[in-house]
């Protein structure tokens, strides 16, 4: 049935993609600054910005119960459980962006867009994604919630982990935030463009984003509330930012009207 729907959609003649509001003098440097700032905070300054001990150390019944479903032993470790952690990275940072950017390129081509249409799509998706990631990074450094694997762990054990400065950056989940803002911004931009198959962004992206997020819990990297808040925040930014900052360019219309002293012009510009 899905294949039939896709085939029918592709067989129909579609209008060219809608033009969206954006300003290269603003959106390009802002996106570049956001990307650079996030990368520096993650790769260069995390050891200085990350709290050495948890500021939010308490747990709650809901988070503990969900953790027990995925990690029955509830044993502390140095860095969490490797298998699900690696899988979440492969899906979230590999499969998901390739799938979404590939779909956008396909939509642009099938609907008669130009190469610059696709590049602007990518820019607007990146802008929303790194706005969300930057807010997330500030919150993580400020809140300092201990990750699940740190509960009951000795300082000596945690010091042997792969990334000790990451031990107290649990809230809210960066992977969940990233995955859901990427999906929702890609789908929103595709919808604003008027691509016939924009709904495929949701159909393909949501299962991958969900898998990425659940694997963070299974890897003992995040509490359930970290993932829920990260997912919700990502969806909100991914939908609202493109919708309100980069909506469709309205048609230019003008109308002449007789006035007492001549003609007046009115319309939408």
C-alpha positions in Angstrom: 0.0 0.0 0.0 2.8 2.4 0.9 4.5 1.7 -2.5 1.3 2.4 -4.3 0.8 5.7 -2.5 4.3 6.8 -3.3 4.0 5.7 -7.0 0.7 7.7 -7.3 2.2 10.8 -5.7 5.3 10.7 -8.0 3.2 10.2 -11.1 1.2 13.4 -10.6 2.5 16.7 -11.9 3.4 19.0 -9.0 3.9 22.8 -8.8 7.5 23.9 -8.2 8.6 24.1 -4.5 7.4 27.1 -2.6 9.9 29.8 -1.8 10.7 30.2 1.9 11.7 33.2 3.8 15.4 33.3 4.7 18.3 35.8 4.7 21.8 34.5 3.8 23.3 37.5 5.7 21.6 36.2 8.9 20.9 32.5 8.6 24.3 31.4 7.3 26.5 33.1 10.0 24.0 32.3 12.8 24.0 28.6 11.8 27.8 28.6 11.5 28.2 30.2 14.9 25.8 27.7 16.5 27.6 24.7 15.0 31.0 26.1 16.0 29.9 26.9 19.5 28.3 23.5 20.1 31.3 21.6 18.7 33.7 23.6 20.9 31.6 23.0 24.0 31.4 19.3 23.3 35.0 18.6 22.1 37.2 21.2 23.7 35.6 22.6 26.8 33.4 19.9 28.2 36.0 18.9 30.8 35.9 22.5 32.1 32.1 23.1 31.8 30.8 19.8 32.9 30.2 19.5 36.7 32.7 17.2 38.4 29.9 15.9 40.7 26.2 15.7 40.2 24.1 18.7 41.2 20.9 16.7 40.6 21.6 13.4 42.2 18.1 12.2 43.4 16.1 9.6 41.5 12.4 9.0 41.3 10.1 6.0 41.2 9.2 6.4 37.5 12.8 6.7 36.3 14.0 3.8 38.5 11.2 1.6 37.3 11.9 2.3 33.6 15.6 1.7 34.2 14.9 -1.6 35.7 13.0 -2.7 32.6 16.1 -2.1 30.4 18.9 -2.7 32.9 17.6 -5.4 35.3 20.9 -5.6 37.2 20.8 -1.9 38.1 24.6 -2.1 38.6 26.8 0.9 38.3 29.4 1.0 35.6 32.2 3.3 34.3 30.4 4.4 31.1 27.1 2.6 30.7 26.4 -0.4 28.4 28.4 -0.3 25.2 26.2 -2.2 22.8 23.1 0.0 22.9 25.3 3.1 23.2 27.1 2.3 19.9 23.8 1.4 18.2 22.2 4.7 19.2 25.2 6.6 17.7 25.0 4.5 14.5 21.3 5.1 14.0 21.2 8.7 15.3 24.3 10.1 13.7 24.5 7.8 10.6 21.3 6.3 9.4 18.9 9.1 10.4 20.6 12.1 8.8 21.5 10.2 5.7 17.9 9.1 5.3 16.4 12.5 5.9 18.8 14.5 3.7 18.5 11.8 1.0 14.7 12.2 1.1 14.9 16.0 0.9 17.2 15.7 -2.1 14.8 13.3 -3.8 11.8 15.6 -3.1 13.6 18.6 -4.5 14.6 16.8 -7.7 11.2 15.1 -8.2 9.3 18.4 -7.6 11.4 20.4 -10.0 13.5 22.3 -7.4 17.0 23.6 -8.0 20.3 22.7 -6.3 20.1 25.9 -4.2 16.6 24.9 -3.1 18.0 21.7 -1.6 21.0 23.6 0.0 18.6 26.1 1.6 16.6 23.2 3.0 19.7 21.7 4.6 20.7 25.1 6.0 17.2 25.6 7.6 17.3 22.1 9.1 20.8 22.6 10.5 19.8 26.0 12.0 16.8 24.5 13.9 18.9 21.5 14.9 21.7 23.5 16.4 19.4 26.0 18.1 17.9 23.1 19.9 21.3 21.4 20.6 22.8 24.7 21.9 19.9 25.2 24.4 20.2 21.5 25.4 24.0 21.9 26.0 23.5 25.0 28.3 20.8 23.1 30.3 23.0 20.0 30.6 25.9 22.0 32.0 23.7 24.0 34.4 21.6 21.1 35.7 24.3 18.5 36.2 22.1 15.4 36.5 24.0 12.2 37.2 23.6 9.5 34.5 22.0 6.2 35.6 25.2 4.3 35.5 26.7 6.6 38.1 24.2 5.6 40.8 26.2 3.7 43.5 29.5 4.0 41.5 32.7 4.8 43.3 34.8 7.8 42.1 37.5 5.4 41.2 35.2 3.4 38.9 33.8 6.5 37.2 37.3 7.8 36.6 38.1 4.8 34.4 35.2 5.6 32.0 35.6 6.7 28.4 34.5 10.2 29.0 34.4 11.2 32.7 33.3 14.8 32.1 30.1 13.4 30.6 29.1 11.6 33.8 26.8 14.3 35.1 25.2 15.6 31.8 22.1 13.4 31.8 19.4 16.0 31.6 18.1 16.4 29.1 19.0 13.8 26.5 21.1 15.3 23.7 20.6 12.2 21.4 16.8 12.3 21.8 16.7 16.1 21.4 18.9 15.9 18.3 17.0 13.0 16.7 13.6 14.6 17.1 14.5 18.1 16.1 16.2 16.7 13.0 13.1 14.8 12.0 10.6 17.5 12.8 12.6 20.3 11.2 13.2 18.2 8.0 9.5 17.3 7.9 8.4 20.9 8.5 10.7 22.4 5.9 9.5 19.7 3.4 5.8 20.6 4.2 6.5 24.3 3.8 8.0 23.7 0.5 4.9 21.8 -0.6 6.8 18.5 -1.5 4.2 15.9 -2.3 5.9 13.2 -0.2 6.7 15.4 2.8 4.9 12.9 5.0 7.6 10.3 4.3 9.9 12.4 6.5 7.7 11.5 9.5 7.2 8.0 8.4 10.9 7.3 8.0 12.3 9.6 10.7 10.1 9.0 13.7 10.9 5.2 14.1 14.6 6.0 13.8 14.4 8.9 16.3 12.5 6.7 18.7 15.0 3.8 18.4 17.9 6.2 19.0 16.1 7.6 22.1 15.1 4.2 23.6 18.7 2.9 23.1 19.9 5.7 25.3 17.9 4.2 28.1 18.9 0.7 27.3 22.6 1.8 27.3 22.1 3.2 30.8 23.0 6.6 29.5 19.8 8.4 30.3 16.8 8.3 32.6 13.4 8.1 30.9 12.5 11.6 31.8 15.7 12.9 30.1 14.6 11.2 26.9 11.0 12.4 27.1 11.9 16.0 27.7 14.6 15.9 25.0 12.2 14.4 22.5 9.5 17.0 23.3 11.8 19.9 23.2 13.3 18.8 19.9 9.9 18.4 18.3 8.8 21.8 19.5 11.9 23.6 18.1 11.9 21.6 14.9 8.3 22.6 14.1 8.0 26.1 15.5 11.3 27.6 14.4 11.0 26.9 10.6 7.3 27.6 10.7 7.6 31.1 12.2 11.0 32.2 10.9 11.0 30.6 7.5 7.4 30.4 6.3 6.4 30.6 2.7 7.1 33.8 0.7 3.6 35.3 0.0 2.7 36.4 -3.5 3.2 40.0 -4.4 -0.2 41.6 -5.3 -1.1 45.2 -5.9 -4.3 47.0 -6.5 -4.9 50.6 -7.7 -7.8 52.5 -6.0 -9.2 55.9 -6.9 -8.4 58.6 -4.3 -9.7 62.2 -4.0 -6.3 63.5 -5.2 -5.3 60.7 -7.6 -4.7 56.9 -7.2 -3.7 54.8 -4.2 -1.9 51.5 -4.3 -2.5 48.7 -1.8 -1.7 45.0 -1.7 0.6 42.3 -0.2 4.3 42.8 -0.7 
